């Protein structure tokens, strides 16, 4: 069953300007899609998710992480969350076609100030990255062929490399790759491989 996949990052400190500098550091690690380069959206969420956004911007074409973060910098508060969207390319099985294709897939980064949503960042991460459904890393619905294995492996490798780079290059002191159902992605991959052997 498909499940939403997230990466949570924690930092030694995450106050004031650090919110934005660390966001830039993580955004720089995303291997942007060739078809949809750069950051494509930014938004500011004040106080909690129950409040309306106070700023939303769409960028066509996408912009550099520094430019997207500069757009929200004048609204820097420890009780705000900052949302950035970008795309990376993941292998997708064909729908009526013969070969797998690289397609842009949404990555959403949320940086939560320490006072946002009653200090939710302590539990869910100062920065949380939403990769969408774990389907892109499992593709349980397709026949497991050599091509499927190669492309799924490529998607998983991209996820692992991004996770390691984000932690290292942004100065995170903690990370957690998790899903809403709390099922372990690695275990799901092992189960998938065991079913086809």
FENFEN-V142650 format. One record per helix or strand. SS is the DSSP state (H for helix, E for strand). FROM is the first residue (numbers start at 1). LEN is the number of residues. If there is no record, write none. Layout:
[[SS	FROM	LEN] [SS	FROM	LEN]]
This chain:
[[E	4	8] [H	18	10] [E	32	1] [E	39	8] [E	53	11] [H	65	11] [E	80	13] [E	101	12] [H	121	4] [E	127	7] [H	135	4] [H	146	25] [E	172	8] [H	185	12]]
